[in-house]
Amino acid sequence: MARIVLVVNHELIRIGLRTVLSQHPSTGEIVDIANLSDIYELASIRPDILIYQIDSSGPARTEGDHELHEDGTLRPKRSEASRSIQTTISHIDSFRESFPHSRIGLMSTHFELEYLLYVLYGKAQAYLPANVSPDELLAAVQAIDCGGVYIHSQLMAQLPQNLLRLTTAPSKVAYDMPQLSEREHEVLSLLVKGYTNKEVSEQLYLSPKTVEAYRAKLYNKLGVRTRADLFSFATERGLVTI
């Protein structure tokens, strides 16, 4: 029976998800926590499945750092959203390194291409909207528990138009852009796509220490300090395609 950890910021939603999941015969122990960092304090917990609802509420909404989207919602501007997304992905990457045998389902209020690609790249096993129905939630858990992947049709339908947005967006290449070697480009591309240092080393047949050296060199060359900054810098200037 699958041991499930729910990471949901809102208590009422956690209760609802727990109630739905407890009805499934293959569900074992269910643990719910408010923040992903809390899981490291529960030494005995080794989740088979992690259901992580991404908090899309963000900071206070102001005219300066938010914009009105086509669906009528006020959401962070792309640069702010990109930093938030990469921070979230970094947290999930840390969880994956600590619990490599756990399978991950993501839930988010708003569609984000980066989360969908994260699943398509095999980093997580499910991507669901926050308003998923009980039947769809159970279907997703059953699929990933059996080793499969579940992407909600509502989210998958948005892939073509969002890929088009990426491929047609004008690149913002600065005139003083530092020159990167072919190997640096390869490391940069994998880091931006969410690969951990260990996974980059396996992909490029490099030692983890060598990858760390390339990563430090990239940070220095591009003038960034975090992976979120690296993602924003590289995507906004067209250095990589995700």
ZIMO-V650179 format. One record per residue. N is the residue number from 1. SS is DSSP state (H for helix, E for strand, C for the rest). NEAR is the number of other ideal C-beta (glycine too) atoms within 10 Angstrom. D_LAST is the distance of its C-alpha to the last C-alpha in Angstrom with 1 decimal. Layout:
# ZIMO-V650179
N,SS,NEAR,D_LAST ; N,SS,NEAR,D_LAST
This chain:
# ZIMO-V650179
1,C,11,36.1 ; 2,E,19,32.7 ; 3,E,16,32.8 ; 4,E,25,30.4 ; 5,E,24,29.3 ; 6,E,23,28.4 ; 7,E,26,26.7 ; 8,C,23,27.5 ; 9,C,14,28.6 ; 10,C,13,31.2 ; 11,H,10,34.2 ; 12,H,8,35.1 ; 13,H,15,31.8 ; 14,H,19,32.1 ; 15,H,13,35.6 ; 16,H,14,34.5 ; 17,H,21,31.8 ; 18,H,16,34.3 ; 19,H,11,36.9 ; 20,H,17,34.8 ; 21,H,21,33.6 ; 22,C,10,37.1 ; 23,C,9,38.3 ; 24,C,18,36.4 ; 25,C,5,38.7 ; 26,C,12,36.1 ; 27,E,21,35.1 ; 28,E,11,36.7 ; 29,E,12,36.7 ; 30,E,19,34.5 ; 31,E,16,33.8 ; 32,E,18,32.4 ; 33,E,17,31.3 ; 34,C,14,30.1 ; 35,C,11,27.5 ; 36,H,17,25.4 ; 37,H,12,27.2 ; 38,H,14,30.4 ; 39,H,20,29.7 ; 40,H,12,30.5 ; 41,H,8,34.0 ; 42,C,12,34.7 ; 43,C,7,35.3 ; 44,C,5,36.6 ; 45,C,16,33.6 ; 46,C,12,31.5 ; 47,C,23,29.5 ; 48,C,19,28.7 ; 49,E,23,26.4 ; 50,E,24,24.8 ; 51,E,26,24.2 ; 52,E,21,22.4 ; 53,E,20,22.7 ; 54,E,23,20.4 ; 55,C,16,22.7 ; 56,C,19,21.4 ; 57,C,10,24.7 ; 58,C,14,23.7 ; 59,C,10,26.3 ; 60,C,7,29.1 ; 61,C,11,28.2 ; 62,C,8,29.1 ; 63,C,8,28.8 ; 64,C,7,27.2 ; 65,C,14,24.1 ; 66,E,18,23.6 ; 67,E,14,23.4 ; 68,E,10,24.6 ; 69,C,10,22.1 ; 70,C,5,23.2 ; 71,C,8,24.2 ; 72,C,6,26.7 ; 73,C,12,25.2 ; 74,E,12,25.0 ; 75,E,18,21.7 ; 76,E,19,20.3 ; 77,C,11,18.9 ; 78,H,14,15.1 ; 79,H,12,15.6 ; 80,H,17,17.8 ; 81,H,20,15.7 ; 82,H,20,12.6 ; 83,H,17,15.2 ; 84,H,18,16.7 ; 85,H,23,13.6 ; 86,H,22,12.9 ; 87,H,13,16.6 ; 88,H,22,16.7 ; 89,H,22,14.1 ; 90,H,16,16.1 ; 91,H,16,19.2 ; 92,H,21,18.0 ; 93,H,19,17.1 ; 94,H,14,20.6 ; 95,H,21,22.1 ; 96,H,18,20.5 ; 97,H,12,22.0 ; 98,H,10,25.3 ; 99,C,18,25.5 ; 100,C,8,23.7 ; 101,C,8,25.6 ; 102,C,19,24.8 ; 103,E,22,22.6 ; 104,E,22,20.6 ; 105,E,26,20.6 ; 106,E,25,18.8 ; 107,E,25,20.5 ; 108,E,20,19.6 ; 109,C,15,21.6 ; 110,C,15,18.9 ; 111,C,18,15.9 ; 112,C,23,12.6 ; 113,H,18,9.3 ; 114,H,19,8.1 ; 115,H,23,11.3 ; 116,H,22,11.0 ; 117,H,18,7.9 ; 118,H,23,10.0 ; 119,H,20,12.7 ; 120,H,15,11.3 ; 121,C,13,10.3 ; 122,C,8,14.0 ; 123,C,20,14.0 ; 124,C,24,16.1 ; 125,C,23,18.3 ; 126,E,25,18.7 ; 127,E,25,17.4 ; 128,E,23,20.3 ; 129,E,16,21.5 ; 130,C,14,24.1 ; 131,C,10,26.7 ; 132,C,20,26.4 ; 133,C,12,29.9 ; 134,H,14,31.8 ; 135,H,9,31.8 ; 136,H,16,28.0 ; 137,H,22,27.6 ; 138,H,17,30.1 ; 139,H,17,28.4 ; 140,H,24,25.1 ; 141,H,26,27.0 ; 142,H,15,29.0 ; 143,H,17,26.0 ; 144,H,22,24.2 ; 145,H,19,27.6 ; 146,C,10,28.2 ; 147,C,8,25.0 ; 148,C,12,23.0 ; 149,C,16,20.0 ; 150,E,18,20.6 ; 151,E,20,18.3 ; 152,C,21,20.5 ; 153,H,8,20.9 ; 154,H,13,20.8 ; 155,H,20,17.2 ; 156,H,14,16.1 ; 157,C,11,17.8 ; 158,C,13,15.5 ; 159,H,15,12.4 ; 160,H,9,13.4 ; 161,H,9,14.2 ; 162,H,15,11.1 ; 163,H,15,8.9 ; 164,H,10,11.7 ; 165,H,10,11.6 ; 166,H,13,8.2 ; 167,H,8,9.5 ; 168,H,7,12.9 ; 169,C,12,12.5 ; 170,C,6,14.6 ; 171,C,10,13.4 ; 172,C,12,15.6 ; 173,C,11,16.6 ; 174,C,9,19.7 ; 175,C,4,22.7 ; 176,C,5,23.2 ; 177,C,13,19.7 ; 178,C,11,20.5 ; 179,C,6,20.2 ; 180,C,17,18.0 ; 181,C,10,19.1 ; 182,H,6,17.2 ; 183,H,12,17.4 ; 184,H,17,16.2 ; 185,H,14,13.0 ; 186,H,17,12.5 ; 187,H,25,13.4 ; 188,H,23,11.2 ; 189,H,17,8.0 ; 190,H,20,9.3 ; 191,H,23,10.6 ; 192,H,21,7.7 ; 193,C,19,6.4 ; 194,C,23,9.9 ; 195,C,20,12.1 ; 196,C,18,15.6 ; 197,H,20,17.7 ; 198,H,12,19.6 ; 199,H,19,16.7 ; 200,H,23,15.5 ; 201,H,20,19.1 ; 202,H,13,19.4 ; 203,H,14,16.5 ; 204,H,15,17.8 ; 205,C,7,21.4 ; 206,C,18,22.0 ; 207,C,9,24.2 ; 208,H,14,22.9 ; 209,H,10,25.0 ; 210,H,16,23.4 ; 211,H,23,19.9 ; 212,H,14,21.3 ; 213,H,13,22.9 ; 214,H,22,19.7 ; 215,H,18,18.1 ; 216,H,10,21.3 ; 217,H,14,21.3 ; 218,H,20,17.9 ; 219,H,17,19.0 ; 220,H,11,22.2 ; 221,H,14,20.9 ; 222,H,19,18.4 ; 223,C,9,21.0 ; 224,C,16,19.1 ; 225,C,10,20.6 ; 226,C,13,18.2 ; 227,H,19,14.7 ; 228,H,18,14.3 ; 229,H,16,15.5 ; 230,H,21,13.2 ; 231,H,26,10.0 ; 232,H,21,11.8 ; 233,H,21,13.1 ; 234,H,22,10.1 ; 235,H,22,8.0 ; 236,H,16,11.4 ; 237,C,14,12.6 ; 238,C,14,9.9 ; 239,C,19,10.0 ; 240,C,18,6.5 ; 241,C,13,3.8 ; 242,C,16,0.0
